[in-house]
Amino acid sequence: MTGSGFRVLLPVAAMLARGASRPERRRRPLLVGCSALATFFLLGAVNQLLIRGTTVTQWAGLVSEEDLRPGTALGLALLVVPVLALLHQAGRVTQAARERRLAALRLAGATPGDVRLLGAVEAVRAGTAGAVIGSLGYVAAQRIAMAVLHVHDTGRYAVPLWPIPLVVAVVVAAAVVTSLRVSRRVVVSPVRVTRRASRPAPAAVTLILLPLGVLVMVVGGQTQDVDKVGVPLFYLGGALTAVGVAAGAGRLILASARLAGRWARTPETLLAARALEADPRAASRTMAVVGLVVAGGTGSAVIEWDVLQQAAVDHAGVDLFWLVSIGSTWLGLLFALLVAVTALVVHQAEVLLEDGRSTAALAAAGVPVAALRRTALRRTIIAATPVCAAAALATAVGMAAGLYTSASWGLAAWMAARALLMVAVAIASASAVTLVSNRFLTRAAAPDRLRAE
């Protein structure tokens, strides 16, 4: 393959696709589905920005009012983040599962660059298929929704044709970039596929964006010139806080693992803590998304408090607009949480694929499989707890202090209850997913995983 370029690369990629094993064929729909979801939400965001004019409605103001559509577009675009995280995890587990075939290609004379290009070609194929499905799904869903809701001015709200190829190109490019990032630390030799040594431990400086974002939110909320200075600062602080949760997740997990290892009283806890301490970045990729969901759910509590207080002052029920808006927010958070925990399942599969022999060796040495399951569960709890707690605390402090100038014990209690609820739901969801995925661990602990192939 060396020096032959795409003239040989494309037929080899097609041959590998036809000869894929059954597990690989089962993973392929996951890649296609992630690309389809990303296309669906991106196309929805672009569609919102292209709508012109305002139509007054009782409940559909997020779409019909011109001042609110940018926020709706931002919300749809943010839903792409957990989907991309799942796409990244799916790419990693696919790379690990293709060990034999990739090693055989190197033995046949392929260079490491050829192997990476083959992964990129597969990403183009899966990304294109998913993007086309997502585009068709969005157009069909929009037409059906407008027909059911009896929307008369369909031309104003229907997505134009010209941005669809652009969105497809963006999604395919994201799939290719994800594939190349996944394979950049993979060493494909004629013997087997391994990963380069883990990068240095996350530095403490990665946590600086989290308190900085909270501080900027508070300053923006307390500024006298609200429109010109306050609102931009507040949104900037929110963005910094979100980036801080994602960037600092690895360091938070490392600190939690060290603390858990220092105070461990059982072998399962010690093993879980040391595994996270050895590679905190692997767990941070999925836990960061879970933390962002916690931050979103905690932040929405401030808006809900304000709506409920206004309804109490007016002695009236909550307006239909707010019911639809808050309900849509919770549906988006629920979707993001489901995608995040799905990424966690894929991460568990990746860990077992890469460390399967170590797990099998522990089982062969007499460690009960039940103890290995408890180790996996405690590893999830140790990783999820600090990230979710930090995200909830930072969002609660920034939102409440930034939007309210006077102290309110009712708001403080409401925010504290919501933060605790979101943290508990997130940790419980991650733990439940870990328990469900324990069937992968049972297979990894089988004695035949000790064979050298």
N, C-alpha and C positions, 0 to 999 in steps of 0.2 A: 504493500500500500504506500510505502514511502515514496514521495515525489509524484504520485499518480494523481493527486488532487481529487476533485469531486467526481471525476470520471469513474473512479473505482470506489470512492467513498459511498456514493449513493446506492449502488447495487449491494454493497456489503451491508449497509444499514437496512435495506429492504430484506435481505436474507436473514439478518439477525431478528428483525421483527417477525418474519414468518416462522422462525425457529424458536420463538420465545417459549419458555416453560409455562405451565399453568399458573403458578404463582405470579409470574411476571405479567401474564395476560390479565390477571385479576387486579394488578396494581395500575395498569394502564388507564382504566376508566377513572381512577382517582386523579391522575394528572389531567385528563381531559375535562373532568368535572370542575377542577379548580380553575382551569382556564375559562370554562364557560361561565362560572360564577363571577370571576373577575371582569369578564367582558360585559356581563349583564349589569353589574353595578356601575362600572365606568361609563357605559352607554347611558344609563339612567342619569348620572351626574352631568354628562355633556348635554343631554336632552333638557335638563332643568335650566342650564345656563343659556340655551338657545331660544327658550320661550320668551316672547315679548308681550307686554301688556299685563293688565290686572283685571281679574274677574272676581267680584265679591261673592263668596259662598259662606255657608255656615260652618263647614267642617273641612274643606279641602284647601285651606289657606296656604298650607305648605307648598302647594303646587301652583295655585291660581294667583297668588299675590307676588308681585315682582320683588318686593323687598325681602321676602322670606325664602325665595327660591335659591339664592346662593347658600344659605344654611342647609337647605335640603340637599343640594348638590354636594356640599362638604360631608354631610352624614353618609351619603351613598358612597362617596370616595373612600371614607374611612373604613367602610365595610370590606374594602379590598385588602386591607392590612392583614386581618386574620387569614384570609384566603391565600395570600402570598406566603404567609408563614406555613400554612399547610402544604402549599406547593413545594416550598423549600424542603420540608421534612419528607415529603413523598419522594422528591428527587434524591435525597440522601439514602433512604432505605432502598430505593431502586438501584442506586449505585452499588450498595453493599450486596444486594441480592444477585447482581450479575457477575459475581466474582470469577467463576470458572470461565465464562465466555470471554471476559475481558483479558484474563490471563492467557487464554488460548490465542487471542489476537496478537498479543505481544510475542508469544512464541512463534507465530507465523510471520513476524517481521514488522508488525505495526509499531509506530513510534508512540510515545505518550501523547503527543499532539494529535495523532490520528484517533486515538481512543477518545480524547476529549471532544474532537469534532464529531465523532459518531454519537456521543451523548447529546451534542448540540443539535444534530440532525433529528434525533428522536424527539428532542424538545420542540423543534419546529413542527414536526408532524403532529404531536399531541397538542401543542399550543394552537395550531391552526384549526384542527378539528374542534377543539373546545371553544375557540373564539367564534367560529362560524355557528356552532350550536347556540352559544350564548346570544349572538346577534339575532338569530332567528327567533329564539325564545323571548327575547325582550320585545321585538316588534309584535310577535303574536300576542304576548301577555298585555301589551299596551292596547292593541286593537280590541281585545276581548274586554279589558277593563273599561274602556271608553264606551263600548256597546252596552255593557251591563249597567253602567252609571248614567246612560243616556246623555253623553257629552255631545253637544251639537257642533261646537266649533272645533272639530277634530284636527283641522289643518294647523291650528295654533299650537296644539300640544303634541302632535305626532312627531316622532324623531325624523329629521331629514335623512336622506340617503348618503350625503357626502361625508358625514363624520364617521360612518360605520367602518369603512376601510382603515381610517386612521386609528380608531380604537382597536381594531383587529391587529394592526401592525404593532401597536404599543403592547398589547398582551403577548403576542408572539415574541417580541423583543424581551419582555420581562421573563418569559419562560426560558429563553436562550441564556440570558444573563444568570438566572437562577441555576441552570444546568452547569454553566462554567464555574460559578462560585462553589457549587457543591463539589466539583471534581478538582478544584485547584489544590486541595490538600490531600488528594488521593494519589498514591503511588501504585501504578499498575505494572507489575513485573511478570515475567513468564511463569513465575511460581504461584503467586497469589496477589490479591488486592489488599493493600494496607493503607493506613492513614499516617501522615507525617506526625511527628510528636506534637502534642497539644501546644498551643500558644501559651505565653506566660499568663500567670493568673491575672484576672481583671484588676486594674489599679484602682486605688481609692478615689482618684480624680474623676472616675466615671460617675461618681455620685453627686458631683457638684451641680449638675443641671437641675436636679430635683429640688433642693432648697432655693436655688436661684429662680426657678419657675414660680414657686410659691410666693417668693418675695415680690416678683414682678406683678403677679396677680393681685396681691394685696395693695401694692402701690397704685396700680391702675384703677382698682375699685375705690380708693380713697382720694384720687385726684379730683380737683375741683372742675377742671375743664374736661367734662366727661366725653363729649363727642369727638374732639380732636386728639386728645391725649389718653384719656381713661380707657375707652373701649379698645383702641389698638394695643395699649399696654396689657390690658386684661387678656386679650386673645393671644398675645405673644407669650404671656406667662403660662397660659394653658398649653400652648404648643411646647414650650420648654419643659413643662412638667411631664407631658406625655413622652417626649424624647428622653427625659431623665429616667422615667420608669423603664423604658426599653434599654437604655444604655447602662443603667446601674443595676439591672437584674442580676447579671453575673456576679458582681461584687457582693450584692446582698445575699445571694445563695452561698457564696464562698464563706462569708462571715457566719451565716447560719450553720453551715456544715462544720466549721471549726468549733463553734460553740456546742453543737450537738455531739461532736466527737469527744470534746473535753468532758462533757457531763454524761456521756453514755453509760448506761448501767446494764445493757444487754448486748449480746454479740450482733443482733440484727441492726440495732441503732448505730453501733460503731461501724459496721460494714457499710450501711447506707451513707453515713456521714463521710467516710473516707472515699467512697466512690464519687460523691458529689465534689469533695475537695480536690480530687484528682482532675476532674473536668467539669467545672461549674458552667462553662459556656454552653455545653450541649443542652442542659436543662433550661438555661436562660432563654433559649430561642422560643420555647413554647410558653414558659411561665411569664415572659414579658407580655405576651398577648393576653393571657389571663389577667395580669395586673392592669392592663389598659381597660379591659371590660369592667373590672372593679372600680377603676377611676371614673369611667363613664356612668355607672350606676350610682356611685356616691355623689357625683356632681349634679346629676339630675334631681337629687333630693332638694336642692336649694330652690330650683324652679317650681317643683311641686309644692314646697312650703309656701312660696309666695302666692301661688294660685289658690291654695286652700285658704290662706289668710284673707285674700281679696274676696273670695266667695263668702267667707264668714262675715266680713264687714258689710257686704252688699245684701246679706241675708238671702242669698240665691244659690242655686246649684252651680256646679262647675260648668263653664261654657263648653259646648260641643267641640269647638276648635281645640281647646286644651285637652279634652279627653282623647281626641284623635291624635294630637301631637305627642302627648305623653305615652299613649298606647303604641304609637309607631316607634318611639324611642326605646321602649322596653322590648318590642319585637326585634329591633336591631341589636340590642344588647344580648338577647337570648340567642339570636343567630350567631353573633360573634363568639359567645361562650361555647356553643355547640361546635363551631369550627375549631376553636382553640383546644377543646378536649379531644376532638378527633385528631388534631395534630399531636396531642400527647400520646394517643394510642400508637400513631405511626412512630413517634420517638421511642416508645417502649420496644416496638418491633426492631428499630434500628439498633438499640442498645443490645438486645438479645442476639441479633445477627452478628454484631461485632465482637461481643464478649460471650458468645455461646459456649465456647470451650471452657472458659473459666467457670461458668455456671454449671456445666456438666461435670467439671472436676470437683467442684464443691459438693455436688450431689453424690458423686462416686466416693468421695471421702467420708460420707456419712451424714452430711448436713441434710435435714429433712426438707422436702420441697415446700412444706408449709412455712418453714423458717425463711426460705428464699422469697416466698410471697410476702411475708411480713417485712422483709428488707426492702422490697420494691415499694410497698405502701409507705413505709417510713421515709424512704428517699423522696417520694412525691410530696409528703407533708413538710419535710424539712425545706424543700425547694420552694413550695408554693406559699408557705406562711409569711416569710419576710417580704416577698415581692407584693403580695396582696395587701398586707398590712401597711407597707410604705405607700403604695398607690392610694389606698383609702384615706390615710392620714393626710397626705399632701393635698389631695383634692378637697377634702373637707375643710382644712384650714384655709386654703387659698380661695375657695369659692365663698365660704361663709364670711371670712374677714374682708374679702374684696367687695362683696355686694351689700353688706350691711354695716353701717357706721355705728350703730348703737348695739350694745350687748342684748342678746335675747336668749334666755334660758330655754325657751321652747324650741327655738331653732337649733341650739346646741344639742339638746336631747334628741331632736329629730335627726340631725346629721350623725350623731354618735350611733343611734340605732340603725340608720341606713348603712353606715360604714361597717358596723359589726355584721349586719345581715349579708352584705355583699362579700365580705371576707369569708364568712361561714359557708355561703353558697358556693363560692369559687373553690375553696379547699375541699368541700364535700364532693363537688362534681369531679375534681381532679382525682380524688381518692377513689370514687366509685368507678371511674374509667380505668384506673390502675387495677382495681380488683377484677373488673370484667376482662381486662387484657392479660390476666394471669395464665390463660390457656397457652399463650405464647411461651411463658416461662416453663410450663410443664413440658412442652416440646423441647425447649432448649436444654433442660436438665436430663434429657434422655442419654443413656450411655453411648449411643451411636454417634453423638456429636463429638466424642473424643477421637474419632478416627482421623488420621492424617490423610488427606486426599490430594 
